[in-house]
Amino acid sequence: MIETHSTEVTLEPADATRLALLCGPLNEHVQLIESCLDVDINMRGAHCLITGEQAATERAKRVLEKLYHATRKLEPLQLSEIQLLITSIDFTEQPQAKNVRIQALHSAIRPRTQNQMDYLEALLKYDINFGIGPAGTGKTFLAVAAASHALKHEQVDRIVLVRPAVEAGERLGFLPGDMAQKVDPYLRPLYDALFEMMGAEKVTRLMERNIIEIAPLAYMRGRTLNNAYIILDESQNTTQEQMKMFLTRIGFGSKAAITGDMTQIDLPRKEQSGLKHAVEVLKNIEAIHFTFFNPKDVVRHPLVQKIVEAYDERS
């Protein structure tokens, strides 16, 4: 039986307008915190009584204090802002957290968990990196951030986006258009991250000049990629032969980031994932770095973390 604990917090300076912004319309901000952290919050003016498991009540206290501090601008709080704070509060409170960040178009990209910190540091340090874990942990986003950073600082001449064209349990049939248009649906998460880093117009120009290149995995055989930052996304859907073929394409001056989620393999049942195989084969090579994420690294809606954990328990 989990022991119930109560934590009190007084939000200062007391201000009715800021308290209203903190609580949100129909108290939805407080309800979101209660739902995500499994606590009860009883607010009487600026005084709050938080009830639940001790670690959760302390976390909720820090969330409320930080959100109340954010209301000093007298602007409405965004649900996404609250969700990310709930997810990241434990990491941001750690004194050993380093100031590793990458400047994007409109803001700085900072890791929100310790695993993300380790992953981003590895992306900047090692030539070959594997980021492995569930959806929403920032594997692809941080890889694109590191690639954009390398291109901006002329550490590489181009970015190459690679993804196996494997459908997620659905048959999409024939896709019209040229090669780029055919694989566009599969590469959309990479595009979205690039747009956030550089802006859509710049990305389009770089693609026209082939500085950002789309390379379906099936078309990689026989190539050697020098001075490039290569990102292989959804690598759990490569076969053993495809993974070996991809890794041996890496030339001088190049870096590679391989991302994947072992729980979302869409290969035919008889095929073993090239990602699983690579972890076993390459684990003792010191120059290759592996980062393994877990549900606590999820930085999407906080319920995604609970969904991932629920599926993990049943698998």
KARA-V184351 format. One record per residue. RES is the residue in one letter. SS is DSSP state (h for helix, s for strand, l for the rest). PSI is psi in whole degrees, -180 to 180 (NA if undefined). NEAR is the number of other C-alpha atoms within 12 Angstrom. Layout:
res={RES RES}
ss={SS SS}
psi={PSI PSI}
near={NEAR NEAR}
//
This chain:
res={M I E T H S T E V T L E P A D A T R L A L L C G P L N E H V Q L I E S C L D V D I N M R G A H C L I T G E Q A A T E R A K R V L E K L Y H A T R K L E P L Q L S E I Q L L I T S I D F T E Q P Q A K N V R I Q A L H S A I R P R T Q N Q M D Y L E A L L K Y D I N F G I G P A G T G K T F L A V A A A S H A L K H E Q V D R I V L V R P A V E A G E R L G F L P G D M A Q K V D P Y L R P L Y D A L F E M M G A E K V T R L M E R N I I E I A P L A Y M R G R T L N N A Y I I L D E S Q N T T Q E Q M K M F L T R I G F G S K A A I T G D M T Q I D L P R K E Q S G L K H A V E V L K N I E A I H F T F F N P K D V V R H P L V Q K I V E A Y D E R S}
ss={l l l l s s s s s s l l l l l h h h h h h h h l h h h h h h h h h h h h h l l s s s s s l l s s s s s s l h h h h h h h h h h h h h h h h h h h h l l l l l h h h h h h h h h h h h h h l l l l l l l l s s s l l l l s s s l l l h h h h h h h h h h h h l l s s s s s l l l l l l h h h h h h h h h h h h h h l l l l l s s s s s s l l l l l l l l l l l l l l l h h h h h h h h h h h h h h h h h h h h l h h h h h h h h h l l l s s s l l h h h l l l l l s l l s s s s s s l h h h l s h h h h h h h h l l s l l l l s s s s s s l l l l l l l l l l l l s h h h h h h h h h l l l l l s s s s s l l h h h l l l l h h h h h h h h h h h h h l}
psi={131 128 131 139 148 136 135 145 137 122 121 149 145 130 120 -39 -45 -36 -38 -40 -38 -47 -33 172 129 29 24 -29 -44 -41 -36 -44 -44 -45 -44 -35 0 53 167 132 118 112 127 94 -128 0 130 137 119 127 136 -163 144 -47 -38 -38 -37 -38 -44 -37 -46 -36 -48 -43 -43 -40 -39 -38 -37 -23 -3 -23 -7 39 147 142 142 142 -38 -37 -41 -43 -45 -37 -42 -42 -40 -3 -39 -41 -45 -19 -11 128 -23 -3 130 158 64 124 162 131 120 -170 -49 -14 170 139 117 141 148 -8 167 -40 -39 -38 -48 -40 -46 -41 -41 -39 -34 -20 -47 155 -31 123 138 127 113 128 -179 170 145 9 1 13 -55 -43 -46 -32 -43 -38 -44 -38 -43 -41 -45 -39 -43 -38 16 32 -23 164 -19 166 133 122 124 140 136 136 71 128 144 70 8 155 107 -15 -163 132 124 169 -179 -176 -44 -41 -33 -38 -3 -45 -33 -26 6 -42 -35 -42 -47 -43 -42 -42 -40 -34 -45 -20 145 -41 -45 -41 -42 -44 -43 -33 -39 -32 3 21 -32 120 140 125 94 141 -37 -20 9 -21 136 -8 155 121 108 149 44 153 113 128 119 109 155 43 -11 -17 18 152 172 -43 -40 -41 -45 -43 -44 -49 -28 6 -12 121 -166 140 11 156 152 139 125 119 151 164 110 -21 -2 54 124 15 158 148 -31 -14 131 139 132 -26 -47 -44 -42 -38 -43 -42 -37 1 -22 5 111 -29 -6 129 136 131 124 119 160 174 -26 -12 -3 128 25 -158 134 -26 -23 -39 -44 -36 -46 -44 -39 -43 -37 -38 -30 -13 NA}
near={4 10 12 17 18 23 27 26 28 23 30 21 17 20 20 19 20 28 36 27 30 42 34 25 17 12 18 19 33 37 26 34 39 32 22 30 34 28 29 29 33 27 24 17 21 25 22 28 26 35 28 28 22 22 23 32 33 29 33 44 38 33 38 42 30 26 38 36 23 23 30 24 14 18 18 24 30 21 25 17 26 39 31 35 37 46 39 35 34 26 27 26 21 14 10 13 23 20 19 25 25 31 22 25 22 12 14 18 28 30 36 36 35 33 31 41 33 32 42 40 29 28 43 31 19 26 34 37 45 45 43 40 38 36 33 33 41 42 47 45 39 47 48 45 42 45 46 45 31 30 29 24 15 18 23 29 29 34 43 44 46 44 41 39 33 29 20 18 13 10 11 15 10 10 16 13 11 11 20 27 17 20 32 26 25 30 33 23 28 39 37 21 29 37 27 26 32 30 20 17 16 21 28 18 16 25 23 14 15 19 27 34 33 38 34 32 37 23 22 28 20 14 17 21 30 22 26 34 45 51 52 49 45 46 45 39 39 41 30 24 21 31 39 24 23 41 38 21 31 30 21 18 22 32 42 46 48 47 49 43 35 31 26 27 28 28 27 15 11 9 19 23 32 35 41 29 23 35 30 14 15 22 18 12 15 12 17 26 32 36 36 29 32 30 32 35 40 35 37 29 30 33 25 25 30 27 21 29 22 13 15 17 11 9 10}
//
